[in-house]
Each structure stands twice: as structure tokens, then as C-alpha cells.
């Protein structure tokens, strides 16, 4: 299993991410140490990058935004998201591209 995501006993999946706000476009950018790097087009102002991150991850994993929550890293580039109602294979496939 990868270091950038963990599965809890109750099925919740925790994602460790490195965020680059203010990029040209929103996209996955591969690995960054023990995290998955995501470039976000949203600026790091007034929580816009966090909102864009949650929306992007939810759309990519095909879950409602309410299934994705920011657990830590509110004002940091290093963030931890928690996702519920998803299969581990969907998460693992994010880095298979």
C-alpha cells in the first residue's frame, strides 16, 4: 500500500497531499515524498484553494463533496483529507495514470 493514503478500520480513507495553489490548471502532479501532489488553479486566499481541492478530489473520485473533509492543513501546503464511501482501488488508481 502507498504511503500517501491510509485505510481506517471503519473504511474511511485518509489522503496525505501536497498542494500547489495558483497553478495554471488543476491536476494531479505525481508524488511529492510521502504525499500526492496536486496543482490547483485556485489562489490560496480566503479558503478558495481548500474549497477547490475538496471539489476536485470529490469529482475525481466520483463522490459527493460532503464525503470529503479537510482534517488538517487549513493554511498549509501539506494537507490531510478524509474520504468516506469509496473503494481503495479508486484511490490507488489516482497515481496509476
Residue frames as qw, qx, qy, qz and C-alpha x, y, z in Angstrom:
[[0.000, 0.888, 0.459, 0.000, 0.00, 0.00, 0.00],
 [0.366, 0.624, -0.008, 0.690, 1.10, 3.52, -0.68],
 [0.365, -0.226, -0.469, 0.772, 2.31, 5.96, 1.98],
 [0.077, -0.098, -0.080, -0.989, 0.09, 8.80, 0.75],
 [0.636, -0.289, -0.179, -0.693, -3.20, 7.14, 1.69],
 [0.004, 0.114, -0.918, 0.379, -4.32, 5.01, 4.60],
 [0.564, -0.335, -0.555, -0.512, -7.46, 2.98, 5.21],
 [0.322, -0.323, 0.589, -0.667, -9.01, 3.05, 8.69],
 [0.119, 0.091, 0.978, -0.146, -10.84, 0.08, 10.18],
 [0.376, 0.541, 0.548, -0.516, -14.20, 1.80, 9.58],
 [0.586, 0.514, 0.542, 0.316, -13.44, 2.21, 5.84],
 [0.080, 0.979, 0.007, -0.186, -12.53, 5.89, 5.91],
 [0.790, 0.258, 0.083, 0.549, -9.57, 6.73, 3.70],
 [0.267, -0.877, 0.036, 0.398, -7.06, 9.40, 4.68],
 [0.695, 0.582, 0.104, 0.410, -5.14, 11.15, 1.89],
 [0.458, -0.646, 0.080, 0.606, -1.84, 12.95, 2.52],
 [0.535, 0.728, 0.307, 0.299, -1.47, 15.70, -0.07],
 [0.374, -0.381, 0.088, 0.841, 0.99, 18.41, -1.08],
 [0.331, 0.817, 0.471, -0.024, -0.83, 21.34, -2.68],
 [0.353, -0.096, 0.234, 0.901, 0.49, 23.91, -5.14],
 [0.224, 0.784, 0.499, -0.294, -2.09, 26.71, -5.32],
 [0.138, 0.830, -0.132, -0.524, -2.17, 29.30, -8.08],
 [0.458, -0.121, 0.746, 0.467, -1.16, 26.85, -10.83],
 [0.214, 0.156, -0.497, -0.826, -2.23, 27.22, -14.47],
 [0.700, -0.140, -0.440, -0.545, -4.70, 24.34, -14.17],
 [0.661, -0.384, 0.502, -0.405, -5.96, 21.91, -11.57],
 [0.830, 0.293, -0.458, -0.126, -4.37, 18.49, -11.93],
 [0.880, -0.427, 0.159, 0.133, -2.56, 15.65, -10.20],
 [0.315, 0.850, -0.420, 0.041, 1.19, 16.12, -10.43],
 [0.734, 0.232, -0.605, 0.202, 2.56, 12.80, -9.17],
 [0.746, -0.490, -0.367, 0.261, 4.27, 12.04, -5.90],
 [0.080, 0.784, -0.289, 0.544, 5.96, 14.52, -3.55],
 [0.083, -0.376, 0.789, -0.479, 7.75, 12.49, -0.89],
 [0.046, 0.201, 0.954, -0.218, 5.09, 10.63, 1.11],
 [0.343, 0.547, 0.387, -0.659, 2.29, 12.75, -0.37],
 [0.464, 0.506, 0.614, 0.390, 0.39, 13.04, -3.63],
 [0.135, -0.315, 0.046, 0.938, 0.97, 16.44, -5.25],
 [0.269, 0.712, 0.639, 0.112, -1.97, 18.36, -6.62],
 [0.175, 0.002, 0.132, 0.976, -1.71, 21.61, -8.56],
 [0.097, 0.709, 0.659, -0.232, -4.70, 23.89, -8.01],
 [0.257, 0.523, 0.311, 0.751, -5.71, 26.78, -10.24],
 [0.351, -0.862, -0.322, -0.173, -7.40, 28.46, -7.26],
 [0.208, 0.643, -0.394, 0.623, -5.45, 31.10, -5.33],
 [0.519, -0.230, -0.712, 0.415, -4.54, 30.48, -1.67],
 [0.086, -0.181, 0.172, -0.965, -6.86, 33.27, -0.49],
 [0.553, -0.098, 0.215, -0.799, -9.93, 33.14, 1.77],
 [0.612, -0.031, 0.755, -0.234, -10.11, 29.33, 1.69],
 [0.676, 0.535, -0.161, -0.480, -10.61, 29.22, -2.08],
 [0.332, 0.463, -0.817, -0.091, -7.81, 26.68, -2.56],
 [0.250, -0.058, 0.896, -0.361, -9.28, 24.38, 0.11],
 [0.645, 0.399, 0.342, -0.555, -12.73, 24.59, -1.48],
 [0.592, 0.583, -0.428, -0.356, -11.26, 23.88, -4.92],
 [0.076, 0.374, -0.921, 0.082, -9.26, 20.95, -3.53],
 [0.445, 0.115, 0.778, -0.429, -12.31, 19.31, -1.95],
 [0.675, 0.531, 0.096, -0.503, -14.35, 19.81, -5.13],
 [0.434, 0.591, -0.638, -0.236, -11.56, 18.43, -7.36],
 [0.064, -0.236, 0.954, -0.173, -10.99, 15.35, -5.21],
 [0.548, 0.260, 0.616, -0.503, -14.73, 14.67, -4.89],
 [0.661, 0.582, -0.115, -0.459, -15.29, 14.97, -8.66],
 [0.306, 0.536, -0.776, -0.127, -12.27, 12.82, -9.46],
 [0.075, -0.100, 0.961, -0.248, -13.30, 10.08, -7.04],
 [0.411, -0.280, -0.615, -0.612, -16.98, 10.41, -8.04],
 [0.337, -0.458, -0.733, 0.373, -18.25, 11.04, -4.51],
 [0.098, -0.911, -0.309, -0.255, -20.31, 13.96, -3.15],
 [0.213, 0.647, -0.341, 0.648, -18.37, 16.90, -1.72],
 [0.625, -0.599, 0.190, -0.462, -19.86, 16.04, 1.67],
 [0.988, -0.104, -0.072, 0.092, -17.86, 12.76, 1.59],
 [0.662, 0.319, -0.202, 0.647, -14.56, 14.69, 1.53],
 [0.376, -0.919, -0.109, -0.042, -13.35, 16.66, 4.54],
 [0.387, 0.662, -0.415, 0.490, -10.19, 18.59, 5.36],
 [0.797, -0.479, -0.336, 0.150, -8.71, 17.06, 8.51],
 [0.517, -0.666, 0.056, 0.535, -5.53, 19.15, 8.79],
 [0.478, -0.002, 0.387, 0.789, -3.54, 21.76, 6.91],
 [0.180, 0.846, 0.465, -0.189, -6.14, 24.52, 6.68],
 [0.167, 0.965, -0.125, -0.158, -3.47, 27.13, 5.83],
 [0.442, -0.529, 0.657, 0.304, -0.61, 24.85, 4.81],
 [0.501, 0.449, -0.578, -0.462, 0.51, 23.26, 1.56],
 [0.204, 0.077, -0.972, 0.089, 0.59, 19.92, 3.37],
 [0.611, -0.132, 0.083, -0.776, -2.98, 18.73, 3.84],
 [0.067, 0.029, 0.994, -0.087, -4.78, 15.65, 5.05],
 [0.578, -0.029, -0.213, -0.787, -8.19, 14.84, 3.59],
 [0.345, 0.025, 0.904, -0.250, -10.59, 12.17, 4.76],
 [0.486, 0.107, -0.495, -0.713, -12.88, 10.45, 2.26],
 [0.488, 0.034, 0.783, -0.384, -15.82, 8.19, 3.11],
 [0.726, 0.454, 0.382, -0.349, -17.84, 5.88, 0.90],
 [0.488, 0.723, -0.425, -0.242, -15.12, 4.98, -1.56],
 [0.993, 0.011, 0.026, 0.114, -13.24, 1.88, -2.66],
 [0.531, -0.637, 0.359, 0.428, -9.48, 1.68, -2.08],
 [0.634, 0.212, 0.546, 0.505, -8.94, 0.75, -5.75],
 [0.239, 0.898, 0.292, 0.227, -10.38, 4.13, -6.82],
 [0.300, -0.924, 0.190, 0.141, -7.86, 5.96, -4.65],
 [0.670, -0.323, 0.522, 0.417, -4.93, 3.79, -5.72],
 [0.598, 0.529, 0.482, 0.360, -5.82, 4.44, -9.38],
 [0.035, 0.987, 0.051, -0.146, -5.06, 8.16, -8.95],
 [0.236, -0.753, 0.526, 0.317, -1.34, 7.50, -9.30],
 [0.712, 0.094, 0.660, 0.219, -1.66, 4.82, -11.99],
 [0.510, 0.831, 0.208, -0.075, -2.10, 7.42, -14.71]]
